[in-house]
Amino acid sequence: MADEQVPIPDGDTTIWRAYGQFVKNIILGPNKPTEGLDYLYVLTPTEYGLRGGRPIPDSVTNWNVNNFANSLQRTDSPLFSTAGLGYFESLEDYLNSVQVKEITQEQRDKIKAAKDIWSESFAAYRAERTIALRLYAKDQVAKTRKLSFQHWCQENDPEVPALHRQASLDETSYRSLQNKFYGSSFKTLSDRLAKIDTAATDNASNPGFNMPCYTMDYDINEDALKNDTRVDDVNPDLLVYKPLYAVSGFETACDKWIKGAAGPDTSFKTKLTQFSHNDWTELGYKKTISQQSNSFWFFFSRTSSSTNETETLKFSGSDWRSETEVTITASGNVLNFQVTPGVWDVNGLRRLFPTIRPDERDIALDLVRISRILVAYRVGIKITFSRSLRTQVRDMIHEARQDTEGGLRIFGFQFGSDSQNTSSFTRDVNSVKYVEESGELTLPPTPDGIPFVLGMLGRKITKDM
């Protein structure tokens, strides 16, 4: 499964550490992360496409933003993941755990019982809706018929609206008890909850609170890309609304990248001898980190179609660190952008509501909320392998080419089949260019019209936030 946690070897982690320095240098320059608060994250270079600019509808950009901006991160791993808790959901959970005045134990018990019932029904609705949304996004018949997600659910998954109705009834019962026991003290909390409810509306636009998202596959209009033409060809009936996140200045930057007017090209060459797999302090972490993450963090791996097992490059010999180099290139400047939640966000949440009920816990405390992203256009990779690795690399590429249903993953670039179903896109394994004599392997750059997120900066959630 894509979210399965596996150990990432020391050699692979060393290369990601060197790549992390590239991320740090552009986002922070000579500055250091604030110790215990700021954390930098690396992303595999082709995992999170962020399409934007005049040739791309806003709803397509919004859906790409939604796929990463809401994800809270750990303080023990710089390898970005979307498998954990979402910031919007954590805010919602905290507000529903708040105690705004002292009440009796019996009243707390009644509130807890009502919340447990609502939480269970809402979790069932959210889980079913997530599955339905994935199926809807890939349903070409629905796209042709221009079915909205709501109409699609009525025809294909009526459990979604049924579960939603039950969750709404249970929430009403829960809110009634809060209002009854907290009285006038409940108003401030109720106002904040209303903002969350407004942002959570998925079938109507609430400017400042939510954003329209086109969740289906979108084929970029090549003529519009070439001619810099404004495109807005998404049927509004096919939109789903998500809590708003804004990426300041991104649209303008995309237009410059697409037109080739984003400044000089970027090139960064890693020096593996300068870094260790277990020293991430310059990126905000303690010296050692957790090396448990998703399998797409293997630096160089091959998946067999017959066994579904993954083979990774073994960093043997004494020369791999001194002779192996990774060169990252991009068209124009690599830029970083601020990511800002909509007006649904509650600034100073834990100062405003410092007390939660004794039976609750702050599930987002000490997790990290993303605040800046690093984005590049037409990302290319050239790897020079040490002598001790060259035969192994040759054999793995050869075996991947022979196994037509298998896959090869190199520094986040997927070639051939992707059994883990995690890649933004895949390429023909024959497009990998490798010269064993020199140890040089070249990966073609990412497609036109799709910038990619390479790294992020975030700040830890504390009791003062």
C-alpha positions as CSV (number, residue, x, y, z in Angstrom):
1,M,0.0,0.0,0.0
2,A,1.1,3.6,-0.6
3,D,0.9,4.5,3.1
4,E,2.8,1.5,4.3
5,Q,5.8,2.5,6.5
6,V,9.2,0.9,5.6
7,P,12.8,1.5,6.7
8,I,14.7,3.8,4.3
9,P,18.3,2.7,4.1
10,D,21.2,4.9,5.3
11,G,22.6,5.5,1.8
12,D,19.2,6.6,0.5
13,T,18.7,8.9,3.5
14,T,22.1,10.5,3.0
15,I,21.1,11.5,-0.6
16,W,17.8,13.0,0.7
17,R,19.8,14.9,3.3
18,A,22.0,16.4,0.6
19,Y,18.8,17.3,-1.4
20,G,17.4,18.8,1.8
21,Q,20.3,21.3,1.8
22,F,19.2,22.5,-1.6
23,V,15.7,23.0,-0.2
24,K,17.0,24.9,2.8
25,N,19.4,27.1,0.9
26,I,16.5,28.5,-1.3
27,I,13.8,28.8,1.4
28,L,15.9,30.2,4.2
29,G,19.2,31.1,2.6
30,P,21.9,31.7,5.2
31,N,19.3,31.8,8.0
32,K,18.7,28.8,10.3
33,P,15.3,27.3,11.3
34,T,14.1,28.5,14.8
35,E,15.1,25.6,17.0
36,G,12.2,23.6,18.2
37,L,9.7,25.5,16.0
38,D,10.7,25.5,12.3
39,Y,11.2,22.3,10.3
40,L,12.1,21.8,6.6
41,Y,10.7,18.9,4.5
42,V,11.8,17.3,1.3
43,L,9.4,16.0,-1.4
44,T,10.2,13.5,-4.2
45,P,10.6,15.7,-7.3
46,T,7.7,14.4,-9.3
47,E,5.2,13.5,-6.6
48,Y,3.2,16.7,-6.1
49,G,2.5,18.6,-9.3
50,L,1.1,22.1,-8.9
51,R,-0.4,23.2,-12.2
52,G,-1.1,26.9,-12.5
53,G,-1.0,30.0,-14.7
54,R,-3.2,31.3,-17.5
55,P,-3.6,28.0,-19.4
56,I,-4.8,26.1,-16.3
57,P,-8.2,26.5,-14.7
58,D,-8.2,27.8,-11.1
59,S,-10.1,24.7,-9.9
60,V,-7.3,22.4,-11.2
61,T,-4.7,24.4,-9.3
62,N,-6.9,24.4,-6.2
63,W,-7.2,20.6,-6.3
64,N,-3.4,20.3,-6.6
65,V,-3.0,22.7,-3.6
66,N,-5.5,20.7,-1.6
67,N,-3.4,17.5,-2.1
68,F,-0.6,18.8,0.1
69,A,-1.3,22.1,1.9
70,N,-3.6,20.6,4.6
71,S,-1.2,17.8,5.7
72,L,0.3,18.2,9.2
73,Q,3.9,16.8,9.5
74,R,5.9,15.1,12.2
75,T,8.9,16.6,14.0
76,D,11.0,13.4,13.7
77,S,10.9,13.0,9.9
78,P,11.8,15.4,7.1
79,L,10.3,13.1,4.5
80,F,7.0,14.7,3.6
81,S,3.8,12.6,3.9
82,T,0.1,13.1,3.4
83,A,-0.8,10.0,5.4
84,G,-1.4,11.8,8.7
85,L,-3.8,14.3,10.2
86,G,-5.1,17.3,8.3
87,Y,-4.8,20.8,9.8
88,F,-8.4,21.7,9.0
89,E,-9.6,18.5,10.7
90,S,-7.4,19.1,13.7
91,L,-8.9,22.6,14.1
92,E,-12.4,21.2,13.9
93,D,-11.5,18.5,16.5
94,Y,-10.0,21.0,18.9
95,L,-13.0,23.3,18.8
96,N,-15.2,20.3,19.5
97,S,-13.1,19.4,22.5
98,V,-13.2,22.9,24.1
99,Q,-14.7,23.5,27.5
100,V,-15.7,27.2,27.7
101,K,-16.8,27.2,31.4
102,E,-16.8,24.9,34.4
103,I,-19.6,22.4,34.4
104,T,-20.5,19.4,36.4
105,Q,-19.1,15.9,35.8
106,E,-22.6,14.7,34.9
107,Q,-22.9,17.4,32.3
108,R,-19.4,16.6,30.9
109,D,-20.4,12.9,30.6
110,K,-23.5,13.8,28.6
111,I,-21.5,16.1,26.3
112,K,-18.9,13.4,25.8
113,A,-21.5,10.7,25.0
114,A,-23.2,13.0,22.5
115,K,-19.8,13.8,20.9
116,D,-18.8,10.2,20.7
117,I,-22.0,9.4,18.8
118,W,-21.5,12.3,16.4
119,S,-17.7,11.5,16.0
120,E,-18.5,7.9,15.0
121,S,-21.2,8.8,12.5
122,F,-19.1,11.6,11.1
123,A,-16.1,9.4,10.7
124,A,-18.2,6.8,8.9
125,Y,-19.5,9.5,6.5
126,R,-16.0,11.0,5.9
127,A,-14.5,7.5,5.1
128,E,-17.3,6.6,2.7
129,R,-17.1,10.0,1.1
130,T,-13.4,9.8,0.6
131,I,-13.8,6.4,-1.2
132,A,-16.6,7.8,-3.3
133,L,-14.6,10.9,-4.3
134,R,-11.7,8.8,-5.5
135,L,-14.1,6.7,-7.7
136,Y,-15.9,9.8,-8.9
137,A,-12.6,11.4,-10.0
138,K,-11.8,8.5,-12.3
139,D,-15.4,7.9,-13.7
140,Q,-15.2,9.0,-17.3
141,V,-18.9,8.3,-17.8
142,A,-19.7,10.8,-15.0
143,K,-17.4,13.3,-16.7
144,T,-19.1,12.9,-20.1
145,R,-22.6,13.1,-18.5
146,K,-21.4,16.2,-16.5
147,L,-22.7,14.6,-13.2
148,S,-22.0,16.6,-10.0
149,F,-20.5,14.6,-7.2
150,Q,-23.8,14.8,-5.3
151,H,-25.7,13.4,-8.2
152,W,-23.1,10.7,-8.7
153,C,-23.4,9.6,-5.1
154,Q,-27.2,9.4,-5.4
155,E,-26.8,7.0,-8.3
156,N,-23.6,5.1,-7.3
157,D,-23.1,5.4,-3.6
158,P,-26.4,6.4,-1.8
159,E,-24.7,5.6,1.5
160,V,-22.8,8.9,1.3
161,P,-25.9,11.2,1.6
162,A,-27.5,8.8,4.1
163,L,-24.4,8.9,6.4
164,H,-24.2,12.6,6.0
165,R,-27.8,13.1,7.1
166,Q,-27.2,10.9,10.2
167,A,-24.0,12.8,11.0
168,S,-25.8,16.1,10.7
169,L,-28.6,14.9,13.1
170,D,-26.0,13.7,15.6
171,E,-24.1,17.0,15.4
172,T,-27.3,18.9,16.1
173,S,-27.9,16.9,19.3
174,Y,-24.3,17.5,20.4
175,R,-24.5,21.3,19.8
176,S,-27.8,21.5,21.6
177,L,-26.2,20.0,24.8
178,Q,-23.3,22.4,24.5
179,N,-25.6,25.3,24.2
180,K,-27.7,24.1,27.1
181,F,-24.8,23.5,29.6
182,Y,-22.5,26.4,28.5
183,G,-25.3,29.0,28.0
184,S,-24.1,32.4,26.8
185,S,-20.4,31.3,27.1
186,F,-21.0,29.1,24.1
187,K,-21.5,32.0,21.6
188,T,-17.8,32.7,21.0
189,L,-17.1,29.0,20.4
190,S,-20.2,28.7,18.3
191,D,-19.0,31.6,16.0
192,R,-15.7,29.8,15.4
193,L,-17.5,26.5,14.7
194,A,-19.8,28.2,12.2
195,K,-16.7,29.3,10.2
196,I,-15.5,25.7,10.1
197,D,-18.9,24.5,8.9
198,T,-18.9,27.2,6.2
199,A,-15.5,26.1,5.0
200,A,-16.6,22.4,5.0
201,T,-19.5,23.0,2.6
202,D,-18.6,20.9,-0.4
203,N,-21.4,21.7,-2.8
204,A,-21.5,25.5,-2.9
205,S,-19.1,28.4,-3.0
206,N,-18.3,30.4,0.1
207,P,-15.6,32.9,-0.9
208,G,-12.8,33.3,1.6
209,F,-13.8,30.0,3.2
210,N,-13.6,27.3,0.5
211,M,-12.3,26.9,-3.0
212,P,-13.7,25.1,-6.1
213,C,-11.7,21.9,-7.0
214,Y,-11.8,19.9,-10.1
215,T,-10.9,16.4,-8.9
216,M,-11.0,14.5,-12.2
217,D,-8.0,14.0,-14.6
218,Y,-7.3,17.2,-16.5
219,D,-5.6,17.2,-19.9
220,I,-3.6,20.4,-20.4
221,N,-4.5,22.3,-23.5
222,E,-1.3,22.3,-25.5
223,D,-2.3,25.2,-27.7
224,A,-3.2,27.3,-24.7
225,L,0.1,26.4,-23.2
226,K,2.0,27.4,-26.3
227,N,0.0,30.6,-26.9
228,D,-0.4,31.7,-23.3
229,T,-4.2,31.6,-23.5
230,R,-6.5,31.9,-20.6
231,V,-8.4,28.7,-20.1
232,D,-11.5,28.0,-18.0
233,D,-13.1,25.0,-19.6
234,V,-14.2,23.1,-16.5
235,N,-17.9,22.4,-16.1
236,P,-19.1,24.0,-12.8
237,D,-21.3,21.0,-12.2
238,L,-18.2,18.8,-11.7
239,L,-16.6,21.0,-9.0
240,V,-16.2,19.9,-5.4
241,Y,-15.4,22.5,-2.8
242,K,-12.6,22.2,-0.2
243,P,-11.4,24.5,2.6
244,L,-9.4,27.4,1.1
245,Y,-5.6,27.6,1.0
246,A,-4.0,30.4,-0.9
247,V,-0.5,30.3,-2.5
248,S,0.6,33.9,-2.8
249,G,2.1,34.9,-6.1
250,F,2.0,31.5,-7.7
251,E,-0.1,32.2,-10.7
252,T,2.2,35.0,-11.9
253,A,5.3,32.8,-11.4
254,C,3.7,30.0,-13.4
255,D,3.1,32.4,-16.3
256,K,6.8,33.4,-16.3
257,W,7.9,29.7,-16.1
258,I,5.7,28.7,-19.0
259,K,6.9,31.7,-21.2
260,G,10.5,31.1,-20.3
261,A,10.8,34.4,-18.5
262,A,11.6,33.2,-15.0
263,G,15.3,34.1,-14.9
264,P,18.4,31.9,-15.4
265,D,18.1,28.2,-15.2
266,T,18.9,26.4,-11.9
267,S,21.5,23.7,-11.3
268,F,22.4,22.2,-7.9
269,K,25.0,19.4,-7.5
270,T,25.0,17.4,-4.3
271,K,28.2,16.7,-2.3
272,L,27.5,13.5,-0.4
273,T,30.7,13.7,1.6
274,Q,29.4,16.8,3.3
275,F,26.4,15.1,4.8
276,S,25.4,12.2,7.0
277,H,22.2,10.2,7.1
278,N,21.8,10.9,10.8
279,D,22.5,14.6,11.1
280,W,19.5,16.8,10.1
281,T,20.0,19.6,12.6
282,E,20.5,22.3,9.9
283,L,17.0,21.5,8.7
284,G,15.5,22.0,12.2
285,Y,15.6,18.4,13.5
286,K,17.4,16.6,16.3
287,K,20.5,14.9,15.1
288,T,18.8,11.6,14.3
289,I,15.5,11.2,12.6
290,S,13.0,8.4,11.9
291,Q,13.8,6.6,8.7
292,Q,10.4,5.0,8.5
293,S,8.5,6.3,5.5
294,N,6.7,5.3,2.3
295,S,8.5,3.1,-0.2
296,F,8.7,5.9,-2.8
297,W,11.5,7.4,-0.7
298,F,13.9,4.6,-1.9
299,F,16.5,6.5,-4.0
300,F,16.8,3.8,-6.6
301,S,14.5,0.8,-6.6
302,R,12.9,-1.8,-8.9
303,T,9.6,-3.6,-8.4
304,S,9.0,-7.0,-9.9
305,S,5.6,-7.7,-11.4
306,S,5.8,-11.4,-10.6
307,T,6.6,-11.1,-6.9
308,N,5.5,-7.5,-6.3
309,E,8.7,-7.2,-4.2
310,T,10.9,-4.2,-4.3
311,E,14.7,-4.4,-4.8
312,T,16.8,-1.4,-3.7
313,L,20.2,-0.2,-4.7
314,K,22.8,-1.5,-2.2
315,F,25.4,1.2,-1.4
316,S,28.4,-1.1,-1.2
317,G,32.1,-0.2,-1.5
318,S,34.0,2.7,0.0
319,D,33.7,5.0,-3.0
320,W,29.9,5.6,-3.3
321,R,29.8,8.6,-1.0
322,S,32.8,10.4,-2.7
323,E,32.1,9.5,-6.3
324,T,28.3,9.5,-6.5
325,E,26.8,12.9,-7.5
326,V,23.2,14.0,-8.1
327,T,22.6,17.1,-10.2
328,I,19.2,18.8,-10.0
329,T,18.2,21.2,-12.8
330,A,15.2,23.3,-13.4
331,S,14.1,25.8,-16.0
332,G,14.3,29.3,-14.6
333,N,14.5,30.1,-10.9
334,V,13.3,27.7,-8.2
335,L,10.9,29.8,-6.1
336,N,9.3,29.6,-2.7
337,F,5.7,30.7,-1.8
338,Q,3.7,31.4,1.3
339,V,0.8,29.1,2.0
340,T,-2.1,30.7,3.9
341,P,-5.4,29.2,5.1
342,G,-8.7,30.9,4.5
343,V,-10.7,33.0,6.9
344,W,-11.9,29.8,8.6
345,D,-8.5,29.6,10.4
346,V,-8.6,30.6,14.1
347,N,-5.5,32.6,15.0
348,G,-4.4,32.1,18.6
349,L,-6.8,29.2,19.0
350,R,-5.2,27.7,22.1
351,R,-4.9,31.1,23.8
352,L,-8.6,31.9,23.0
353,F,-9.7,28.5,24.2
354,P,-7.0,27.2,26.6
355,T,-9.2,24.6,28.3
356,I,-10.4,21.3,26.7
357,R,-12.5,18.7,28.5
358,P,-10.6,16.2,30.7
359,D,-11.6,13.3,28.5
360,E,-10.2,15.0,25.3
361,R,-6.6,15.6,24.0
362,D,-5.1,18.1,21.6
363,I,-4.4,15.8,18.6
364,A,-2.4,18.4,16.6
365,L,-0.1,19.6,19.4
366,D,3.6,19.3,18.4
367,L,2.8,18.5,14.8
368,V,3.9,20.9,12.1
369,R,1.7,23.1,9.8
370,I,3.1,23.9,6.4
371,S,3.7,27.6,5.8
372,R,6.0,27.8,2.7
373,I,6.6,25.6,-0.4
374,L,9.5,25.4,-2.8
375,V,8.4,24.9,-6.4
376,A,10.4,24.3,-9.6
377,Y,9.6,23.9,-13.4
378,R,10.9,21.3,-15.8
379,V,12.9,19.5,-13.2
380,G,15.6,17.2,-14.5
381,I,18.1,14.9,-12.8
382,K,21.5,13.6,-13.8
383,I,23.2,11.0,-11.5
384,T,26.8,10.0,-11.7
385,F,27.2,6.6,-9.9
386,S,30.4,5.5,-8.3
387,R,32.3,2.6,-9.8
388,S,31.1,0.2,-7.1
389,L,27.5,0.9,-8.1
390,R,27.6,0.9,-11.9
391,T,27.1,-2.8,-12.6
392,Q,24.2,-3.0,-10.1
393,V,22.5,0.0,-11.7
394,R,22.9,-1.5,-15.2
395,D,21.4,-4.8,-14.0
396,M,18.4,-3.2,-12.3
397,I,17.6,-1.1,-15.4
398,H,18.0,-4.1,-17.7
399,E,15.7,-6.2,-15.5
400,A,13.1,-3.4,-15.4
401,R,13.1,-3.2,-19.2
402,Q,12.6,-7.0,-19.5
403,D,9.7,-6.9,-17.0
404,T,7.1,-5.0,-19.0
405,E,4.7,-5.0,-16.0
406,G,7.4,-4.0,-13.5
407,G,8.5,-0.6,-12.4
408,L,11.6,1.4,-11.8
409,R,11.8,4.4,-9.4
410,I,14.8,6.8,-9.4
411,F,14.9,9.8,-7.1
412,G,11.1,10.0,-7.1
413,F,10.8,9.6,-10.9
414,Q,8.6,6.6,-11.8
415,F,9.3,4.5,-15.0
416,G,7.0,1.7,-16.0
417,S,4.2,0.3,-13.8
418,D,3.6,1.9,-10.4
419,S,2.3,-0.9,-8.2
420,Q,2.1,1.4,-5.2
421,N,-0.1,3.8,-7.2
422,T,1.6,6.8,-5.7
423,S,3.1,8.6,-8.7
424,S,1.8,11.8,-10.3
425,F,2.8,10.3,-13.7
426,T,4.9,7.5,-15.1
427,R,7.3,7.2,-18.1
428,D,8.5,4.5,-20.4
429,V,11.5,2.8,-18.7
430,N,13.3,3.0,-22.1
431,S,13.5,6.8,-21.7
432,V,16.2,6.3,-18.9
433,K,19.6,7.0,-20.4
434,Y,22.5,5.2,-18.7
435,V,26.1,5.0,-19.8
436,E,27.8,2.3,-17.6
437,E,31.4,3.3,-18.6
438,S,31.0,6.8,-17.1
439,G,28.2,5.9,-14.6
440,E,26.0,8.7,-15.9
441,L,22.3,8.3,-15.8
442,T,20.0,11.1,-17.2
443,L,16.3,11.5,-16.5
444,P,14.3,13.6,-18.9
445,P,12.8,16.7,-17.4
446,T,9.2,16.9,-16.0
447,P,6.5,17.8,-18.5
448,D,5.7,21.3,-19.7
449,G,2.9,23.1,-17.8
450,I,3.4,21.3,-14.5
451,P,5.6,22.8,-11.8
452,F,6.5,20.5,-9.0
453,V,6.8,21.0,-5.2
454,L,10.3,20.1,-4.1
455,G,10.3,21.1,-0.4
456,M,8.4,22.9,2.4
457,L,8.9,24.9,5.6
458,G,6.6,24.5,8.5
459,R,6.1,25.6,12.1
460,K,5.3,23.4,15.0
461,I,1.9,23.9,16.7
462,T,2.3,24.8,20.3
463,K,0.1,25.8,23.2
464,D,0.7,29.5,22.3
465,M,-0.8,29.1,18.9
